[in-house]
Amino acid sequence: MAEGHGNADIALLLGCSEHTVKNVIYELMTRLQARNRAHAVAHAVRHGLV
């Protein structure tokens, strides 16, 4: 996500389904209370995860 990849590209890189990626990103954004993907990435950068 931080590199600008969409769900399909992330799924291909991880070897899982696009649906799985969508669900994991949704759960991640819910837990972080992120408004969008960029907000979630910014949170990860601030906390040294990326």
Secondary structure, DSSP 8 states (H G I E B T S, - for coil): -TT---HHHHHHHHTS-HHHHHHHHHHHHHHHT-SSHHHHHHHHHHTT--
